[in-house]
Amino acid sequence: MRTSFSSLLVALATIAVSVQGQNSSSSASSAASSSTGSASASGNSTSSLTASSNFTLPNPTASATFPPGFVMQSSVPFVYTDVDTANLPKINYSLLNETVAQRQIICSQQTKFCSTAGCADADAKIKENFCDVDTMAIMCTCTKGSTNLKQWNWPAQFQDCLRRGNTCTNACQLPGGTTQARNDCKDACTKSFGGTCGFANQYSANYAVSKPGQKPNLQMVQGGTAGNGAMSMNVASGAVLSVAAIAALVLSV
């Protein structure tokens, strides 16, 4: 009887240990499951977040097209190039070399451009606007301030640059000299005239005068600022003028 009772106690103790182990394992599994559930809930909460109402996140694959007629423009820095006077040929040109009919056309363009461009100041008006067909003297000034038509925009100055460039290139074809000299001559004409006509560094003779009745000095200028209140001129450097004295000035008429 005592042996049976001892065996019963051992059996009960074994069962108690087994139950305790199962409870511990169940608690650990429950805790792990709870932790995983919390993490999952946290992840779902984060993924469901949305931006504030005043901003909408674009779709990663979204695209857009420009409207019809939209013109793409690019900005190109202006480079103020120097003229190549060292290789320019000796020429004797001015607009006075052109026929009277041609000069009349140029003068008509000149005065029309001046009147159409107007003045930079809103309350200013064109004061002097003339082009003398006989001397090609030109004025385009305002009652105050500057005109909207810069000197290098003047049709007369532009035509001088273009036609002077053609005369320059033709002079390079004259007999004599080496092939290299001719090529250098043409390149100088292209750089000095063809590459500047119509730009702020335009290289042409100066036809602007400060008052009616004056004759233009026809000195070579690059760009030019005639037409402003002070009637100042951007005259080329001494090196350019020394060549101009040979290559570009004409006899007084």
Backbone as CSV, one residue per row, in Angstrom:
resi,resn,N_x,N_y,N_z,CA_x,CA_y,CA_z,C_x,C_y,C_z
1,MET,0.836,-1.194,0.000,0.000,0.000,0.000,0.866,1.238,0.000
2,ARG,1.899,1.248,0.784,2.798,2.399,0.859,3.488,2.590,-0.461
3,THR,3.852,1.462,-1.122,4.525,1.542,-2.420,3.620,2.133,-3.463
4,SER,2.356,1.733,-3.441,1.372,2.241,-4.404,1.165,3.724,-4.202
5,PHE,1.107,4.179,-2.942,0.907,5.597,-2.658,2.090,6.422,-3.146
6,SER,3.316,5.886,-2.964,4.527,6.590,-3.442,4.527,6.689,-4.938
7,SER,4.085,5.619,-5.596,4.023,5.637,-7.071,3.033,6.673,-7.559
8,LEU,1.917,6.814,-6.828,0.907,7.810,-7.195,1.452,9.211,-7.093
9,LEU,2.221,9.495,-6.018,2.801,10.832,-5.849,3.755,11.165,-6.990
10,VAL,4.563,10.176,-7.385,5.515,10.393,-8.487,4.780,10.696,-9.778
11,ALA,3.680,9.982,-10.004,2.887,10.179,-11.228,2.276,11.561,-11.243
12,LEU,1.738,12.004,-10.094,1.127,13.334,-10.015,2.162,14.434,-10.260
13,ALA,3.328,14.241,-9.700,4.405,15.240,-9.880,4.797,15.339,-11.340
14,THR,4.860,14.187,-12.014,5.234,14.167,-13.439,4.204,14.902,-14.275
15,ILE,2.913,14.676,-13.983,1.819,15.344,-14.709,1.882,16.856,-14.500
16,ALA,2.177,17.305,-13.264,2.234,18.742,-12.952,3.343,19.426,-13.741
17,VAL,4.487,18.754,-13.816,5.610,19.328,-14.571,5.269,19.444,-16.044
18,SER,4.592,18.459,-16.577,4.223,18.442,-17.986,3.244,19.569,-18.302
19,VAL,2.260,19.750,-17.451,1.249,20.818,-17.645,1.901,22.183,-17.589
20,GLN,2.814,22.360,-16.631,3.504,23.660,-16.494,4.309,23.987,-17.754
21,GLY,4.968,22.951,-18.326,5.750,23.178,-19.547,4.873,23.580,-20.710
22,GLN,3.696,22.914,-20.796,2.783,23.253,-21.882,2.258,24.668,-21.737
23,ASN,1.979,25.102,-20.511,1.479,26.469,-20.279,2.531,27.518,-20.677
24,SER,3.802,27.230,-20.333,4.866,28.171,-20.660,5.021,28.308,-22.163
25,SER,4.953,27.177,-22.860,5.088,27.196,-24.318,3.935,27.938,-24.955
26,SER,2.739,27.729,-24.416,1.558,28.414,-24.947,1.647,29.900,-24.731
27,SER,2.159,30.330,-23.567,2.292,31.768,-23.276,3.283,32.422,-24.216
28,ALA,4.385,31.712,-24.491,5.410,32.276,-25.385,4.874,32.435,-26.795
29,SER,4.115,31.405,-27.229,3.546,31.455,-28.574,2.549,32.585,-28.688
30,SER,1.779,32.786,-27.643,0.767,33.854,-27.634,1.428,35.213,-27.687
31,ALA,2.525,35.342,-26.909,3.235,36.635,-26.899,3.836,36.934,-28.253
32,ALA,4.409,35.883,-28.863,5.012,36.073,-30.185,3.967,36.439,-31.202
33,SER,2.809,35.772,-31.116,1.719,36.050,-32.051,1.207,37.457,-31.869
34,SER,1.126,37.894,-30.620,0.674,39.267,-30.331,1.634,40.293,-30.882
35,SER,2.938,39.990,-30.709,3.958,40.912,-31.202,3.898,41.021,-32.707
36,THR,3.747,39.872,-33.392,3.665,39.852,-34.848,2.433,40.592,-35.324
37,GLY,1.366,40.428,-34.633,0.127,41.111,-34.983,0.262,42.601,-34.854
38,SER,0.947,43.053,-33.781,1.158,44.490,-33.592,2.007,45.060,-34.692
39,ALA,3.072,44.302,-35.033,3.949,44.788,-36.098,3.197,44.858,-37.399
40,SER,2.346,43.871,-37.663,1.571,43.853,-38.894,0.604,45.013,-38.927
41,ALA,-0.021,45.275,-37.792,-0.955,46.392,-37.711,-0.233,47.702,-37.927
42,SER,0.968,47.781,-37.337,1.758,49.004,-37.490,2.124,49.211,-38.941
43,GLY,2.519,48.107,-39.620,2.876,48.217,-41.031,1.689,48.636,-41.857
44,ASN,0.532,48.078,-41.603,-0.663,48.452,-42.349,-1.022,49.896,-42.123
45,SER,-0.793,50.368,-40.905,-1.108,51.756,-40.584,-0.222,52.706,-41.374
46,THR,1.088,52.339,-41.487,2.019,53.196,-42.207,1.693,53.248,-43.691
47,SER,1.362,52.097,-44.267,1.101,52.045,-45.699,-0.195,52.751,-46.067
48,SER,-1.075,52.932,-45.103,-2.351,53.567,-45.397,-2.321,55.068,-45.186
49,LEU,-1.125,55.597,-44.799,-1.030,57.035,-44.593,-1.212,57.768,-45.916
50,THR,-1.808,58.936,-45.921,-2.020,59.744,-47.127,-1.471,61.146,-46.910
51,ALA,-1.155,61.871,-48.018,-0.654,63.236,-47.924,-1.778,64.159,-47.466
52,SER,-1.392,65.341,-47.061,-2.387,66.303,-46.617,-3.290,66.687,-47.789
53,SER,-4.427,67.278,-47.506,-5.439,67.544,-48.523,-5.026,68.602,-49.537
54,ASN,-4.020,69.432,-49.213,-3.629,70.490,-50.141,-2.472,70.081,-51.048
55,PHE,-2.139,68.818,-51.070,-1.066,68.351,-51.948,-1.351,66.922,-52.372
56,THR,-1.205,66.666,-53.650,-1.446,65.323,-54.183,-0.170,64.773,-54.768
57,LEU,0.247,63.635,-54.278,1.452,63.013,-54.795,1.200,62.523,-56.222
58,PRO,2.097,62.862,-57.177,1.894,62.417,-58.561,2.123,60.920,-58.694
59,ASN,1.481,60.376,-59.675,1.681,58.968,-59.984,3.098,58.783,-60.512
60,PRO,3.825,57.777,-60.042,5.211,57.577,-60.511,5.320,57.425,-62.020
61,THR,4.250,56.979,-62.671,4.294,56.775,-64.126,3.607,57.909,-64.882
62,ALA,3.273,58.986,-64.160,2.555,60.085,-64.807,3.438,60.781,-65.835
63,SER,2.837,61.331,-66.878,3.565,62.061,-67.920,2.730,63.244,-68.370
64,ALA,3.391,64.190,-69.037,2.697,65.387,-69.505,3.214,65.763,-70.887
65,THR,2.402,66.450,-71.643,2.794,66.907,-72.981,2.591,68.405,-73.089
66,PHE,3.439,69.079,-73.890,3.289,70.509,-74.091,2.078,70.780,-74.971
67,PRO,1.405,71.901,-74.770,0.228,72.212,-75.579,0.612,72.459,-77.035
68,PRO,-0.331,72.308,-77.960,-0.035,72.541,-79.384,0.458,73.964,-79.617
69,GLY,1.439,74.111,-80.465,1.960,75.438,-80.782,2.991,75.957,-79.808
70,PHE,3.292,75.180,-78.776,4.293,75.624,-77.796,5.677,75.643,-78.441
71,VAL,6.348,76.770,-78.345,7.650,76.936,-78.991,8.756,76.836,-77.950
72,MET,9.643,75.893,-78.150,10.783,75.742,-77.254,11.867,76.730,-77.665
73,GLN,12.394,77.477,-76.722,13.440,78.443,-77.001,14.655,78.173,-76.135
74,SER,15.802,78.461,-76.679,17.041,78.288,-75.925,17.792,79.598,-75.888
75,SER,18.576,79.785,-74.875,19.349,81.008,-74.705,20.790,80.753,-75.109
76,VAL,21.266,81.573,-76.008,22.646,81.455,-76.454,23.395,82.721,-76.052
77,PRO,24.410,82.611,-75.217,25.155,83.805,-74.804,25.764,84.514,-76.002
78,PHE,25.688,85.858,-75.993,26.279,86.629,-77.085,27.772,86.806,-76.837
79,VAL,28.551,86.547,-77.859,29.996,86.685,-77.761,30.428,87.873,-78.613
80,TYR,31.048,88.853,-77.974,31.487,90.057,-78.671,32.849,89.786,-79.292
81,THR,32.840,89.407,-80.567,34.082,89.028,-81.231,34.861,90.251,-81.701
82,ASP,36.164,90.110,-81.763,37.027,91.162,-82.285,37.137,91.013,-83.794
83,VAL,37.237,92.141,-84.472,37.402,92.090,-85.922,38.858,91.786,-86.252
84,ASP,39.059,91.153,-87.404,40.401,90.787,-87.833,40.884,91.824,-88.849
85,THR,41.513,92.895,-88.380,41.957,93.964,-89.269,43.316,93.679,-89.900
86,ALA,44.062,92.755,-89.338,45.415,92.488,-89.829,45.411,91.940,-91.250
87,ASN,44.395,91.150,-91.592,44.363,90.504,-92.902,43.328,91.093,-93.858
88,LEU,42.697,92.199,-93.454,41.715,92.832,-94.348,42.414,93.463,-95.552
89,PRO,41.809,93.358,-96.728,42.413,93.980,-97.918,42.169,95.487,-97.925
90,LYS,42.873,96.183,-98.764,42.671,97.625,-98.899,41.484,97.859,-99.831
91,ILE,40.429,98.430,-99.289,39.236,98.720,-100.090,38.825,100.163,-99.875
92,ASN,38.065,100.673,-100.796,37.565,102.040,-100.725,36.060,101.981,-100.920
93,TYR,35.337,101.804,-99.809,33.891,101.604,-99.919,33.128,102.452,-98.913
94,SER,31.964,102.914,-99.338,30.933,103.465,-98.477,29.624,103.363,-99.246
95,LEU,28.531,103.673,-98.622,27.242,103.621,-99.306,27.163,104.628,-100.447
96,LEU,28.076,105.587,-100.457,28.115,106.548,-101.556,28.555,105.877,-102.857
97,ASN,29.106,104.685,-102.758,29.470,103.925,-103.951,28.236,103.364,-104.659
98,GLU,27.119,103.298,-103.941,25.899,102.744,-104.517,25.196,103.782,-105.389
99,THR,24.308,103.307,-106.244,23.563,104.206,-107.125,22.600,105.065,-106.315
100,VAL,22.149,106.151,-106.926,21.190,107.027,-106.250,19.912,106.257,-105.906
101,ALA,19.487,105.404,-106.824,18.274,104.615,-106.582,18.447,103.710,-105.361
102,GLN,19.603,103.066,-105.243,19.868,102.212,-104.106,19.929,103.010,-102.812
103,ARG,20.543,104.171,-102.847,20.641,105.011,-101.648,19.267,105.508,-101.216
104,GLN,18.408,105.785,-102.189,17.047,106.221,-101.853,16.277,105.112,-101.138
105,ILE,16.451,103.891,-101.588,15.797,102.749,-100.934,16.305,102.597,-99.505
106,ILE,17.615,102.685,-99.336,18.208,102.549,-97.999,17.730,103.670,-97.081
107,CYS,17.685,104.902,-97.595,17.233,106.035,-96.774,15.763,105.887,-96.398
108,SER,14.960,105.368,-97.317,13.543,105.155,-97.019,13.387,104.136,-95.897
109,GLN,14.169,103.072,-95.961,14.139,102.062,-94.888,14.599,102.659,-93.572
110,GLN,15.626,103.465,-93.640,16.196,104.071,-92.439,15.184,104.935,-91.696
111,THR,14.555,105.869,-92.394,13.600,106.777,-91.739,12.358,106.035,-91.254
112,LYS,11.945,105.015,-91.995,10.774,104.235,-91.577,11.077,103.461,-90.310
113,PHE,12.240,102.838,-90.250,12.623,102.085,-89.061,12.696,102.994,-87.846
114,CYS,13.257,104.165,-88.020,13.409,105.104,-86.900,12.052,105.519,-86.353
115,SER,11.129,105.903,-87.233,9.807,106.353,-86.781,9.009,105.214,-86.167
116,THR,9.166,104.016,-86.686,8.424,102.864,-86.170,8.952,102.413,-84.810
117,ALA,10.267,102.446,-84.635,10.877,101.994,-83.374,10.496,102.900,-82.216
118,GLY,10.466,104.220,-82.447,10.103,105.141,-81.378,11.192,105.306,-80.339
119,CYS,10.788,105.791,-79.163,11.740,106.131,-78.103,11.602,105.200,-76.903
120,ALA,12.683,105.089,-76.167,12.696,104.230,-74.980,11.807,104.806,-73.877
121,ASP,11.821,106.131,-73.706,10.970,106.777,-72.706,9.552,106.909,-73.253
122,ALA,8.575,106.515,-72.438,7.188,106.514,-72.890,6.693,107.904,-73.282
123,ASP,7.173,108.952,-72.607,6.695,110.304,-72.884,7.598,111.060,-73.852
124,ALA,8.556,110.373,-74.476,9.450,111.016,-75.443,8.966,110.730,-76.864
125,LYS,9.381,111.598,-77.776,9.006,111.444,-79.178,10.244,111.557,-80.058
126,ILE,10.142,111.024,-81.267,11.232,111.140,-82.221,11.453,112.621,-82.539
127,LYS,12.689,113.055,-82.423,13.022,114.462,-82.648,13.640,114.669,-84.030
128,GLU,14.730,113.998,-84.316,15.409,114.098,-85.608,15.358,112.744,-86.307
129,ASN,14.844,112.735,-87.511,14.754,111.494,-88.277,14.930,111.816,-89.753
130,PHE,16.151,111.700,-90.229,16.386,111.978,-91.640,17.548,111.145,-92.156
131,CYS,17.614,111.034,-93.459,18.696,110.336,-94.149,18.944,111.102,-95.443
132,ASP,20.121,111.700,-95.571,20.491,112.511,-96.729,21.030,111.601,-97.832
133,VAL,20.292,111.530,-98.943,20.690,110.642,-100.041,22.033,111.059,-100.634
134,ASP,22.336,112.350,-100.609,23.566,112.843,-101.233,24.811,112.534,-100.402
135,THR,24.691,112.598,-99.071,25.862,112.356,-98.214,25.696,111.112,-97.337
136,MET,24.480,110.581,-97.276,24.120,109.446,-96.416,24.278,109.778,-94.936
137,ALA,24.199,111.080,-94.604,24.191,111.494,-93.199,22.857,111.081,-92.587
138,ILE,22.910,110.595,-91.362,21.716,110.027,-90.735,21.567,110.528,-89.308
139,MET,20.310,110.750,-88.925,19.984,111.046,-87.523,18.716,110.298,-87.143
140,CYS,18.701,109.791,-85.930,17.509,109.151,-85.355,17.586,109.379,-83.853
141,THR,16.980,110.472,-83.377,17.080,110.854,-81.969,15.699,111.133,-81.382
142,CYS,15.643,111.212,-80.068,14.397,111.477,-79.354,14.480,112.804,-78.604
143,THR,13.345,113.307,-78.194,13.311,114.549,-77.424,14.059,114.377,-76.107
144,LYS,14.105,113.167,-75.611,14.927,112.851,-74.439,15.176,111.349,-74.419
145,GLY,16.296,111.001,-73.824,16.629,109.588,-73.746,17.050,108.998,-75.086
146,SER,17.012,107.684,-75.169,17.479,106.964,-76.347,16.321,106.486,-77.214
147,THR,16.619,106.220,-78.457,15.643,105.596,-79.339,15.669,104.083,-79.103
148,ASN,14.594,103.437,-79.481,14.561,101.980,-79.378,15.393,101.323,-80.468
149,LEU,15.736,102.080,-81.490,16.507,101.552,-82.605,17.988,101.829,-82.362
150,LYS,18.728,100.806,-81.972,20.162,100.962,-81.738,20.875,101.209,-83.059
151,GLN,22.050,101.825,-82.984,22.746,102.175,-84.217,23.045,100.955,-85.077
152,TRP,23.367,99.837,-84.464,23.654,98.659,-85.263,22.389,98.047,-85.859
153,ASN,21.206,98.549,-85.452,19.945,98.143,-86.083,19.573,99.040,-87.258
154,TRP,20.240,100.172,-87.386,19.891,101.106,-88.454,20.088,100.417,-89.815
155,PRO,19.099,100.500,-90.701,19.240,99.892,-92.032,20.481,100.385,-92.778
156,ALA,20.815,101.662,-92.641,21.988,102.191,-93.345,23.267,101.534,-92.834
157,GLN,23.399,101.414,-91.527,24.597,100.798,-90.953,24.671,99.317,-91.338
158,PHE,23.517,98.644,-91.303,23.461,97.227,-91.648,23.830,97.005,-93.117
159,GLN,23.296,97.847,-93.990,23.608,97.710,-95.417,25.079,97.989,-95.690
160,ASP,25.661,98.925,-94.973,27.088,99.186,-95.140,27.902,97.950,-94.780
161,CYS,27.530,97.304,-93.679,28.255,96.111,-93.234,28.151,95.000,-94.269
162,LEU,26.951,94.739,-94.766,26.758,93.670,-95.744,27.518,93.946,-97.037
163,ARG,27.353,95.145,-97.573,27.962,95.474,-98.855,29.472,95.629,-98.727
164,ARG,29.913,96.116,-97.605,31.350,96.221,-97.368,31.980,94.825,-97.294
165,GLY,31.249,93.896,-96.710,31.736,92.531,-96.633,31.901,91.908,-98.015
166,ASN,30.921,92.155,-98.907,31.018,91.635,-100.273,32.200,92.251,-101.008
167,THR,32.366,93.567,-100.849,33.496,94.255,-101.490,34.812,93.713,-100.953
168,CYS,34.853,93.439,-99.678,36.053,92.908,-99.030,36.423,91.550,-99.609
169,THR,35.429,90.662,-99.713,35.690,89.316,-100.241,36.139,89.364,-101.697
170,ASN,35.515,90.228,-102.484,35.906,90.360,-103.891,37.344,90.848,-104.022
171,ALA,37.763,91.722,-103.117,39.123,92.237,-103.151,40.149,91.144,-102.877
172,CYS,39.739,90.117,-102.159,40.655,89.011,-101.849,40.965,88.170,-103.087
173,GLN,40.140,88.304,-104.120,40.317,87.503,-105.328,41.263,88.151,-106.337
174,LEU,41.697,89.349,-106.060,42.580,90.038,-107.001,43.877,89.259,-107.189
175,PRO,44.450,89.304,-108.397,45.698,88.560,-108.666,46.823,88.990,-107.736
176,GLY,47.720,88.060,-107.506,48.867,88.352,-106.650,48.725,87.712,-105.281
177,GLY,49.847,87.458,-104.648,49.827,86.876,-103.313,49.702,85.366,-103.355
178,THR,49.846,84.766,-102.225,49.794,83.309,-102.115,48.373,82.834,-101.835
179,THR,48.173,81.539,-101.995,46.859,80.949,-101.700,46.510,81.132,-100.232
180,GLN,47.511,80.982,-99.362,47.285,81.155,-97.930,46.869,82.581,-97.618
181,ALA,47.503,83.543,-98.308,47.160,84.947,-98.086,45.723,85.220,-98.505
182,ARG,45.306,84.627,-99.596,43.926,84.807,-100.055,42.943,84.201,-99.052
183,ASN,43.247,83.028,-98.572,42.369,82.374,-97.593,42.274,83.187,-96.304
184,ASP,43.412,83.709,-95.869,43.418,84.552,-94.659,42.595,85.813,-94.892
185,CYS,42.681,86.331,-96.102,41.938,87.536,-96.462,40.437,87.272,-96.405
186,LYS,39.994,86.170,-97.000,38.576,85.824,-96.988,38.070,85.578,-95.567
187,ASP,38.881,84.887,-94.791,38.493,84.619,-93.404,38.341,85.913,-92.616
188,ALA,39.226,86.862,-92.868,39.162,88.153,-92.172,37.895,88.906,-92.564
189,CYS,37.517,88.842,-93.849,36.297,89.506,-94.319,35.064,88.882,-93.680
190,THR,35.066,87.548,-93.617,33.925,86.838,-93.029,33.795,87.145,-91.544
191,LYS,34.911,87.136,-90.838,34.891,87.398,-89.398,34.521,88.840,-89.092
192,SER,35.070,89.778,-89.852,34.881,91.195,-89.557,33.514,91.711,-89.995
193,PHE,32.985,91.175,-91.086,31.729,91.696,-91.611,30.621,90.640,-91.602
194,GLY,30.828,89.530,-92.324,29.788,88.509,-92.380,29.395,87.976,-91.018
195,GLY,30.348,87.948,-90.089,30.064,87.420,-88.759,29.552,88.450,-87.776
196,THR,29.460,89.723,-88.188,29.015,90.761,-87.251,27.773,91.508,-87.710
197,CYS,27.471,91.490,-89.005,26.340,92.272,-89.525,25.030,91.894,-88.837
198,GLY,24.342,92.894,-88.318,23.071,92.661,-87.652,23.178,92.317,-86.187
199,PHE,24.404,92.289,-85.662,24.616,92.002,-84.244,25.180,93.233,-83.531
200,ALA,25.234,93.135,-82.194,25.678,94.284,-81.403,27.131,94.657,-81.658
201,ASN,27.900,93.735,-82.230,29.304,94.029,-82.535,29.513,94.308,-84.021
202,GLN,28.447,94.721,-84.682,28.512,95.006,-86.124,29.630,95.997,-86.444
203,TYR,30.375,95.681,-87.480,31.519,96.498,-87.891,31.165,97.206,-89.189
204,SER,31.002,98.508,-89.112,30.605,99.273,-90.296,31.049,100.724,-90.149
205,ALA,30.920,101.476,-91.251,31.258,102.898,-91.212,30.178,103.651,-90.442
206,ASN,30.536,104.769,-89.866,29.618,105.566,-89.072,28.977,106.651,-89.939
207,TYR,27.658,106.580,-90.088,26.925,107.559,-90.891,26.139,108.543,-90.022
208,ALA,26.237,108.408,-88.717,25.488,109.280,-87.813,26.124,110.658,-87.728
209,VAL,25.290,111.678,-87.680,25.754,113.061,-87.485,24.993,113.640,-86.298
210,SER,25.516,114.722,-85.743,24.901,115.322,-84.556,23.924,116.441,-84.879
211,LYS,23.889,116.883,-86.137,22.940,117.922,-86.535,22.778,117.913,-88.054
212,PRO,21.650,118.418,-88.551,21.428,118.465,-89.995,22.499,119.314,-90.690
213,GLY,22.854,118.923,-91.896,23.847,119.667,-92.660,25.260,119.123,-92.518
214,GLN,25.510,118.313,-91.516,26.833,117.727,-91.348,27.032,116.548,-92.310
215,LYS,28.290,116.279,-92.612,28.631,115.101,-93.392,29.147,114.018,-92.447
216,PRO,28.826,112.773,-92.683,29.312,111.695,-91.810,30.822,111.541,-91.931
217,ASN,31.467,111.208,-90.815,32.923,111.039,-90.846,33.330,109.673,-91.402
218,LEU,32.400,108.735,-91.468,32.638,107.404,-92.035,33.750,106.622,-91.337
219,GLN,34.037,106.972,-90.114,34.993,106.177,-89.347,34.360,104.831,-89.002
220,MET,35.194,103.807,-88.921,34.692,102.468,-88.623,34.317,102.363,-87.142
221,VAL,33.137,101.842,-86.882,32.665,101.649,-85.506,32.165,100.223,-85.355
222,GLN,32.255,99.728,-84.142,31.708,98.412,-83.836,30.505,98.604,-82.936
223,GLY,29.334,98.306,-83.459,28.105,98.524,-82.704,27.630,99.949,-82.870
224,GLY,28.106,100.826,-81.989,27.733,102.237,-82.052,26.592,102.555,-81.119
225,THR,26.571,103.777,-80.597,25.517,104.196,-79.667,24.863,105.492,-80.108
226,ALA,24.991,105.866,-81.377,24.332,107.085,-81.848,22.828,106.937,-81.673
227,GLY,22.171,108.049,-81.317,20.735,108.003,-81.091,20.390,108.209,-79.633
228,ASN,21.400,108.194,-78.745,21.111,108.454,-77.344,21.193,109.960,-77.070
229,GLY,20.918,110.349,-75.848,20.858,111.764,-75.526,22.156,112.504,-75.747
230,ALA,23.292,111.833,-75.538,24.588,112.505,-75.640,25.192,112.372,-77.030
231,MET,24.575,111.580,-77.902,25.092,111.361,-79.248,26.530,110.859,-79.205
232,SER,26.860,110.056,-78.203,28.215,109.530,-78.099,28.384,108.388,-79.063
233,MET,29.636,108.088,-79.438,29.925,107.041,-80.397,30.885,106.022,-79.797
234,ASN,30.663,104.765,-80.120,31.611,103.713,-79.759,32.591,103.563,-80.903
235,VAL,33.624,104.393,-80.925,34.577,104.344,-82.012,35.538,103.203,-81.773
236,ALA,35.946,102.561,-82.842,36.851,101.426,-82.717,38.196,101.867,-82.179
237,SER,39.014,100.894,-81.808,40.313,101.176,-81.227,41.239,101.795,-82.248
238,GLY,42.385,102.308,-81.780,43.342,102.953,-82.665,43.832,102.021,-83.753
239,ALA,43.987,100.745,-83.398,44.462,99.775,-84.393,43.451,99.632,-85.512
240,VAL,42.157,99.625,-85.139,41.119,99.508,-86.157,41.066,100.751,-87.012
241,LEU,41.193,101.910,-86.376,41.123,103.162,-87.123,42.284,103.297,-88.097
242,SER,43.454,102.799,-87.723,44.590,102.915,-88.624,44.340,102.137,-89.913
243,VAL,43.655,100.987,-89.790,43.302,100.228,-90.981,42.159,100.901,-91.704
244,ALA,41.227,101.443,-90.921,40.083,102.097,-91.537,40.522,103.265,-92.399
245,ALA,41.576,103.959,-91.962,42.056,105.098,-92.734,42.486,104.679,-94.127
246,ILE,42.933,103.443,-94.255,43.381,102.938,-95.551,42.258,102.205,-96.266
247,ALA,41.523,101.385,-95.496,40.620,100.441,-96.121,39.184,100.894,-96.232
248,ALA,38.719,101.808,-95.375,37.288,102.054,-95.314,36.873,103.492,-95.518
249,LEU,37.737,104.448,-95.351,37.344,105.835,-95.484,37.256,106.219,-96.951
250,VAL,36.341,107.120,-97.252,36.195,107.603,-98.621,36.489,109.089,-98.667
251,LEU,36.732,109.615,-99.841,36.998,111.039,-99.979,35.728,111.828,-99.705
252,SER,35.883,113.024,-99.166,34.726,113.864,-98.894,34.072,114.258,-100.210
253,VAL,32.762,114.375,-100.153,32.021,114.754,-101.369,31.384,116.119,-101.168
